[in-house]
Amino acid sequence: MSSDEDVAICMWYTLQNLEQNHKKKKLWIHPLNKKRITHNVILTLLCELRSDESKFKNYTRVSSVTFDFILQEIGEEIRKEDTNFRKSISPEERLLVTLR
């Protein structure tokens, strides 16, 4: 082999390694979900709906009393644990989305 071939092989090998190292990394938490703690739309909506019973019933198809009863009955069963990496979705949010 000539030195030109050696250089070409080394360059090809280096480029292959660079391409393999620059693969797109997967996100554990999407940037939108990182904002969930401070910009919680669901809980904000729930608070606003609770102030007007007719809107609450129109949105969830149950009264706020029934919502609280259902939440009390199944809240522990639908609760998930927080992890070191992210907070879980609260039972209130889960129930509101399910009823919607």
ZIQUI-V83679 format. One record per residue. N is the residue number from 0. PHI is phi in degrees with one decimal (none if undefined). Layout:
<<N:PHI> <N:PHI>>
//
This chain:
<<0:none> <1:-89.3> <2:-66.8> <3:-65.3> <4:-67.2> <5:-62.2> <6:-64.4> <7:-63.8> <8:-65.8> <9:-63.4> <10:-65.7> <11:-62.1> <12:-62.3> <13:-63.7> <14:-64.3> <15:-62.2> <16:-65.0> <17:-64.3> <18:-64.9> <19:-68.9> <20:-78.2> <21:-103.4> <22:-67.0> <23:-66.9> <24:-81.6> <25:-82.5> <26:-89.1> <27:-77.5> <28:-126.6> <29:-67.1> <30:-54.1> <31:-65.9> <32:-74.0> <33:-65.7> <34:-81.2> <35:-60.0> <36:-67.6> <37:-91.6> <38:-118.1> <39:-77.0> <40:-67.7> <41:-64.1> <42:-69.3> <43:-63.5> <44:-62.5> <45:-60.7> <46:-63.5> <47:-67.4> <48:-68.0> <49:-64.6> <50:-74.8> <51:-131.3> <52:-60.2> <53:-67.1> <54:-67.5> <55:-61.3> <56:-68.1> <57:-65.8> <58:-77.8> <59:-100.0> <60:69.5> <61:-138.6> <62:-76.1> <63:-67.0> <64:-65.6> <65:-65.3> <66:-58.4> <67:-64.2> <68:-64.1> <69:-61.6> <70:-62.6> <71:-65.1> <72:-73.2> <73:-113.5> <74:-55.1> <75:-70.1> <76:-74.7> <77:-100.6> <78:-73.9> <79:-113.0> <80:-81.2> <81:-73.5> <82:-114.0> <83:-67.9> <84:-94.9> <85:-159.9> <86:-84.4> <87:-80.5> <88:-79.9> <89:-68.5> <90:-59.6> <91:-61.7> <92:-65.2> <93:-60.2> <94:-66.8> <95:-61.1> <96:-67.3> <97:-65.2> <98:-71.6> <99:-68.4>>
//
